[in-house]
Amino acid sequence: MKTLVYIDHFKGEVQPASWEALGLAKKFGTAGAVLFGSNLAGLVKTAFEFGADEVLLADDPGLADYRAEAYASTFSALANAQKPDLLLLPTTSRTRELAAMMAIDLNTGVLVDVTALDKDGDRFIATRPIYEGKLNEKTVCSSKPLLVTLRARAFPRPVQDASKGGNATKIEAKAVSPTSVEGYDVAEATVSVTDAGVIVSGGRGVSNNPSLTPPSGMDEKQAEIWRAQQGFKLIGDLASVLGGAVGASRAAVDGGYIPYAHQVGQTGKVVSPDLYIAAGISGAIQHIVGIRTAKLVVAINKDADAPIFKVARYGVVDDLFQVVPALTAAFRKKLGK
Ligand SMILES: Cc1cc2nc3c(=O)[nH]c(=O)nc-3n(C[C@H](O)[C@H](O)[C@H](O)COP(=O)(O)OP(=O)(O)OC[C@H]3O[C@@H](n4cnc5c(N)ncnc54)[C@H](O)[C@@H]3O)c2cc1C
């Protein structure tokens, strides 16, 4: 059985879930890693190191920037020529668009944000969360090639073997597109909660430290944001000791405490860390849908009735401004940091 795996990257920085997709493909048979862009020699070697049987490379200045039309045309032409059984992509903003366009080009079905994929004879059975993660749906798709995007961190990452390498097979780039990219602006600091193994998240409660006196001259809203930012420093300290990322509830983002890139939940990022610590977050359904696939949830909240405790394995009913620094100090000692 043959699978083509799309290696999603931005200027050579790969979305790690691409390697998870490669590992899954190897479980089913042979795996070809598909790389589009310009000057990608380094990534070719990495793809072999993560287990690709072959690397199919469209290295063309016209593909230097992701544009859906060019990428979908190139990938669809490759799929038509190679006739794979399965096309795997990591779930990202780009691949949601790319997979949808390819499904039209290839007249086939697409399953997005899949968390498990099994084979039963010739059929693939895909599992994906529906109704905001309350149910897991099992879907069988009969069209071929099946297009599937995989949720980050839902599948194991293969072990990288630096001794491996090989030569890429060049494929034709269909780089003609009605759009071109003129440049990029960084909208806000980049943070990757999607790929993080540990996330420490703060909510509105992070602003609730009345013992802090804001600098004089601030109005009420400015004082609230200043307090929250002091609170998020404590959240950041704990995340940093644990080698993790900082997440946030929408209330914290809407309150101006922290940029949107940190938001977890229905209108933020869906995350699957090994450990998710929620501090000062009540646990509204729109937040919970973002953490349903977290392996271990720990909640810190003053309110023993907060809904977050229903999804937490461990809960601390106390003031986060006491608990979070105490946890940071304890982990620092334990981990020798
Ligand atoms: C369409 C839609 C989409 C949405 N999408 C999202 C989303 O993607 N992500 C998201 O998070 N929300 C989302 N929301 C908002 C969601 O409904 C909640 O309003 C939000 O999650 C609440 O954030 P919070 O828990 O930080 O704040 P609150 O609900 O105000 O909770 C604050 C918590 O902090 C606790 N607390 C206060 N002080 C302390 C202290 N000192 N120590 C310990 N605990 C303390 C309180 O007990 C309380 O439980 C969405 C809403 C809608 C309608």
Ligand as a Chemical Component Dictionary entry (heavy atoms), coordinates in Angstrom:
data_LIG
# 
_chem_comp.id                   LIG 
_chem_comp.type                 NON-POLYMER 
_chem_comp.pdbx_formal_charge   0 
_chem_comp.three_letter_code    LIG 
# 
loop_
_chem_comp_atom.comp_id 
_chem_comp_atom.atom_id 
_chem_comp_atom.alt_atom_id 
_chem_comp_atom.type_symbol 
_chem_comp_atom.charge 
_chem_comp_atom.model_Cartn_x 
_chem_comp_atom.model_Cartn_y 
_chem_comp_atom.model_Cartn_z 
_chem_comp_atom.pdbx_ordinal 
LIG C1  C1  C 0 -18.739 31.447 20.002 1  
LIG C2  C2  C 0 -17.840 31.452 21.199 2  
LIG C3  C3  C 0 -16.550 30.988 21.059 3  
LIG C4  C4  C 0 -15.687 30.970 22.161 4  
LIG N1  N1  N 0 -14.416 30.479 22.011 5  
LIG C5  C5  C 0 -13.631 30.358 23.104 6  
LIG C6  C6  C 0 -12.324 29.810 23.004 7  
LIG O1  O1  O 0 -11.834 29.448 21.930 8  
LIG N2  N2  N 0 -11.599 29.686 24.137 9  
LIG C7  C7  C 0 -12.067 30.088 25.365 10 
LIG O2  O2  O 0 -11.331 29.956 26.359 11 
LIG N3  N3  N 0 -13.285 30.645 25.462 12 
LIG C8  C8  C 0 -14.059 30.811 24.373 13 
LIG N4  N4  N 0 -15.280 31.409 24.500 14 
LIG C9  C9  C 0 -15.597 32.099 25.775 15 
LIG C10 C10 C 0 -16.089 31.177 26.863 16 
LIG O3  O3  O 0 -17.487 31.019 26.775 17 
LIG C11 C11 C 0 -15.755 31.783 28.260 18 
LIG O4  O4  O 0 -16.317 33.061 28.349 19 
LIG C12 C12 C 0 -14.255 31.898 28.542 20 
LIG O5  O5  O 0 -13.628 30.652 28.282 21 
LIG C13 C13 C 0 -14.054 32.264 30.003 22 
LIG O6  O6  O 0 -12.700 32.465 30.242 23 
LIG P1  P1  P 0 -12.128 32.290 31.714 24 
LIG O7  O7  O 0 -12.380 30.906 32.190 25 
LIG O8  O8  O 0 -10.719 32.771 31.680 26 
LIG O9  O9  O 0 -12.945 33.380 32.534 27 
LIG P2  P2  P 0 -14.062 33.183 33.625 28 
LIG O10 O10 O 0 -15.158 32.337 33.146 29 
LIG O11 O11 O 0 -14.394 34.557 34.099 30 
LIG O12 O12 O 0 -13.324 32.373 34.784 31 
LIG C14 C14 C 0 -12.312 32.898 35.592 32 
LIG C15 C15 C 0 -12.023 31.852 36.640 33 
LIG O13 O13 O 0 -10.912 32.273 37.427 34 
LIG C16 C16 C 0 -11.139 31.867 38.772 35 
LIG N5  N5  N 0 -10.304 32.738 39.607 36 
LIG C17 C17 C 0 -10.431 34.074 39.832 37 
LIG N6  N6  N 0 -9.436  34.505 40.622 38 
LIG C18 C18 C 0 -8.665  33.425 40.906 39 
LIG C19 C19 C 0 -7.487  33.233 41.693 40 
LIG N7  N7  N 0 -6.885  34.260 42.303 41 
LIG N8  N8  N 0 -6.979  31.987 41.799 42 
LIG C20 C20 C 0 -7.580  30.926 41.193 43 
LIG N9  N9  N 0 -8.700  31.064 40.435 44 
LIG C21 C21 C 0 -9.222  32.288 40.284 45 
LIG C22 C22 C 0 -12.627 32.055 38.992 46 
LIG O14 O14 O 0 -13.087 31.246 40.038 47 
LIG C23 C23 C 0 -13.194 31.630 37.628 48 
LIG O15 O15 O 0 -13.542 30.251 37.631 49 
LIG C24 C24 C 0 -16.150 31.438 23.419 50 
LIG C25 C25 C 0 -17.459 31.904 23.537 51 
LIG C26 C26 C 0 -18.295 31.906 22.449 52 
LIG C27 C27 C 0 -19.691 32.406 22.620 53 
# 
loop_
_chem_comp_bond.comp_id 
_chem_comp_bond.atom_id_1 
_chem_comp_bond.atom_id_2 
_chem_comp_bond.value_order 
_chem_comp_bond.pdbx_ordinal 
LIG C1  C2  SING 1  
LIG C2  C3  SING 2  
LIG C2  C26 DOUB 3  
LIG C3  C4  DOUB 4  
LIG C4  N1  SING 5  
LIG C4  C24 SING 6  
LIG N1  C5  DOUB 7  
LIG C5  C6  SING 8  
LIG C5  C8  SING 9  
LIG C6  O1  DOUB 10 
LIG C6  N2  SING 11 
LIG N2  C7  SING 12 
LIG C7  O2  DOUB 13 
LIG C7  N3  SING 14 
LIG N3  C8  DOUB 15 
LIG C8  N4  SING 16 
LIG N4  C9  SING 17 
LIG N4  C24 SING 18 
LIG C9  C10 SING 19 
LIG C10 O3  SING 20 
LIG C10 C11 SING 21 
LIG C11 O4  SING 22 
LIG C11 C12 SING 23 
LIG C12 O5  SING 24 
LIG C12 C13 SING 25 
LIG C13 O6  SING 26 
LIG O6  P1  SING 27 
LIG P1  O7  DOUB 28 
LIG P1  O8  SING 29 
LIG P1  O9  SING 30 
LIG O9  P2  SING 31 
LIG P2  O10 DOUB 32 
LIG P2  O11 SING 33 
LIG P2  O12 SING 34 
LIG O12 C14 SING 35 
LIG C14 C15 SING 36 
LIG C15 O13 SING 37 
LIG C15 C23 SING 38 
LIG O13 C16 SING 39 
LIG C16 N5  SING 40 
LIG C16 C22 SING 41 
LIG N5  C17 SING 42 
LIG N5  C21 SING 43 
LIG C17 N6  DOUB 44 
LIG N6  C18 SING 45 
LIG C18 C19 SING 46 
LIG C18 C21 DOUB 47 
LIG C19 N7  SING 48 
LIG C19 N8  DOUB 49 
LIG N8  C20 SING 50 
LIG C20 N9  DOUB 51 
LIG N9  C21 SING 52 
LIG C22 O14 SING 53 
LIG C22 C23 SING 54 
LIG C23 O15 SING 55 
LIG C24 C25 DOUB 56 
LIG C25 C26 SING 57 
LIG C26 C27 SING 58 
# 
